Amino acid sequence: MLTIALPKGRIAEETLAIFEKTFETTFDFEDRKLILEKDGFRFLLVRNQDVPTYVLNQAADLGVVGLDVLTEKEMDLVKLLDLGIGKCRVCIGMKNEDELDYSKPEITVATKMVNITRNYFSSRAMAVKVIKLYGSIELAPIVGLSDAIVDIVETGTTMKQNGLKVVEDIMESSAHLIANTNSYIANKEEILTLYKKIADNIK
């Protein structure tokens, strides 16, 4: 039985809709249950951020996770399919009156995406001091904690409401179907059959 980790949160509804269409049945995690068995598959409901960890450690064979989370985690997993949902951008944001100056010796950036931030500024040959935050990231430049932020942007409304603007895009993200490398080798036929069914349903 293949186990698939599905994300809670932002992309949960769209993900469940794809799987309901693929399996032609409703996916109802009743009474706060986190495990559901359907048609010979086991589904786990986990936090988006934790999906790659479940898949890497083979607690799940497959998972659905945002490309931003996958890139940040830097784990050796198989990227199978872009599901085309949960689209967003990872952007650099600054106060409206500020500009990004690559001639500065160092920049302080507040973010929950430490690796993406370090790698991006490193590729621009700019030293970066990263301050890791877990929420309310827009606050950091306003109170002088950082020069800039790196955060997920869907519409840009949250930044605008807090007197910030997007100064640069780092990457585009959407939800991907991923697999554990060993699971993929061991269950290739079953995984590719499911892959094809999902791919046909998102066209």
C-alpha positions in Angstrom: 0.0 0.0 0.0 1.4 3.3 -1.1 1.3 6.2 1.5 0.8 9.7 0.2 1.4 12.8 2.4 -1.2 15.6 1.6 -0.6 19.2 2.9 -2.8 21.0 5.3 -3.2 24.8 5.0 -3.0 27.0 1.9 -3.1 24.4 -0.8 -5.1 21.7 1.0 -8.4 22.3 -0.7 -7.0 22.4 -4.2 -4.9 19.3 -3.6 -7.9 17.3 -2.2 -9.9 18.4 -5.3 -7.3 16.9 -7.6 -7.2 13.6 -5.7 -11.1 13.5 -5.5 -11.2 13.9 -9.3 -8.4 11.3 -9.8 -10.0 8.7 -7.5 -13.6 9.7 -8.3 -14.5 9.7 -4.6 -14.7 12.3 -1.8 -11.8 12.7 0.6 -13.2 13.4 4.0 -10.8 13.3 7.0 -13.4 12.9 9.7 -13.2 14.0 13.4 -9.7 15.5 13.0 -8.3 12.2 11.9 -5.0 12.5 10.1 -5.0 9.1 8.2 -7.5 8.0 5.5 -7.4 4.8 3.5 -8.9 4.8 0.0 -8.6 2.4 -3.0 -5.5 0.7 -1.7 -3.7 3.9 -0.8 -3.1 5.5 2.6 -3.3 9.3 2.9 -1.7 11.3 5.7 -2.7 14.9 6.4 0.4 16.8 7.5 1.7 20.4 7.5 3.0 21.6 4.2 6.4 22.3 5.7 6.7 18.7 7.0 5.7 16.8 3.8 9.3 16.5 2.4 10.5 15.1 5.8 7.8 12.4 5.8 8.7 11.5 2.2 12.5 11.6 2.8 12.2 9.3 5.7 9.8 7.0 3.9 6.9 7.5 6.3 5.2 8.4 3.0 6.1 7.2 -0.5 4.7 10.3 -2.2 3.7 13.8 -1.2 2.3 17.1 -2.4 4.3 20.2 -1.5 5.1 23.7 -2.6 8.3 24.1 -4.7 9.3 26.9 -2.3 9.3 24.4 0.6 11.1 21.8 -1.5 13.8 24.2 -2.5 14.3 25.5 1.0 14.6 22.0 2.5 17.3 20.9 -0.1 16.3 17.2 0.3 17.1 14.5 -2.2 13.6 13.7 -3.5 12.1 12.9 -6.9 10.1 15.7 -8.4 7.4 14.0 -10.4 4.8 16.5 -11.5 3.9 20.2 -11.3 0.3 20.2 -10.2 -0.2 23.9 -11.2 -2.0 24.8 -8.0 -1.0 27.0 -5.0 0.9 29.4 -7.3 2.9 32.1 -5.6 6.3 33.9 -5.8 9.1 34.1 -3.4 10.1 37.8 -3.4 12.3 40.3 -1.8 10.3 43.1 -0.1 11.5 46.4 1.2 10.0 49.6 2.6 8.4 51.8 -0.2 11.1 54.4 0.1 14.0 51.9 0.0 15.9 50.4 -2.9 18.0 47.2 -3.2 21.6 48.3 -3.5 24.0 45.4 -4.5 27.0 47.7 -4.0 26.4 47.6 -0.2 28.8 45.3 1.7 26.0 43.5 3.5 22.3 43.3 3.8 20.1 42.1 6.7 17.2 40.0 5.6 14.3 38.6 7.8 12.8 35.4 6.5 11.6 31.9 7.3 13.3 30.7 4.0 17.0 30.8 5.2 18.5 28.6 2.5 16.7 30.3 -0.5 17.7 33.7 0.9 21.4 32.8 1.4 21.7 31.1 -2.0 20.1 34.0 -3.8 22.2 36.7 -2.3 25.3 34.5 -2.7 24.6 34.2 -6.4 24.5 38.0 -6.5 27.9 38.2 -4.7 26.3 40.1 -1.8 27.0 39.2 1.9 23.7 38.6 3.8 22.9 38.4 7.5 19.7 36.3 7.8 17.3 36.7 10.7 15.0 33.7 10.9 11.4 34.6 11.8 8.3 32.3 11.8 5.6 34.8 11.2 4.7 38.5 10.8 7.8 38.9 8.6 6.5 42.2 7.2 7.1 43.8 10.5 10.9 43.4 10.4 11.8 46.3 8.1 9.2 48.6 9.6 10.8 48.4 13.1 14.4 48.3 11.9 15.1 44.7 12.5 16.1 44.1 8.9 16.7 46.0 5.6 14.5 43.6 3.6 12.4 40.5 3.9 12.2 37.4 1.7 8.6 36.0 1.8 5.9 34.3 -0.2 3.7 36.7 -2.2 0.4 35.7 -3.8 -1.2 39.0 -4.5 1.2 41.5 -2.8 -1.7 42.9 -0.7 -0.1 42.1 2.7 3.1 43.9 1.7 1.3 46.9 0.4 -0.9 47.2 3.5 2.3 47.3 5.6 4.1 49.9 3.5 6.3 47.5 1.7 6.9 46.8 -2.0 8.3 43.9 -4.0 11.8 44.8 -5.3 12.8 41.5 -6.8 11.4 38.1 -7.6 13.5 35.1 -6.5 11.4 32.2 -7.8 8.0 31.1 -8.8 6.4 28.3 -6.8 3.5 25.9 -7.2 2.5 22.5 -5.7 4.5 19.5 -6.9 4.0 15.7 -6.6 7.2 14.3 -5.1 8.4 10.8 -4.3 10.9 9.1 -2.1 13.8 7.8 -4.2 13.7 4.3 -2.9 9.9 4.1 -3.1 10.1 5.3 -6.7 12.5 2.6 -7.6 10.6 -0.2 -5.7 7.1 0.8 -6.8 7.8 2.5 -10.2 4.9 1.0 -12.1 2.3 1.8 -9.4 3.7 5.3 -8.9 3.8 6.0 -12.7 0.2 4.7 -13.1 -1.0 7.2 -10.4 1.2 9.9 -11.9 -0.5 9.5 -15.3 -4.0 9.5 -13.8 -3.2 12.7 -11.9 -1.6 14.3 -15.0 -4.7 13.5 -17.1 -6.9 15.2 -14.5 -5.0 18.5 -14.3 -4.8 19.1 -18.0 
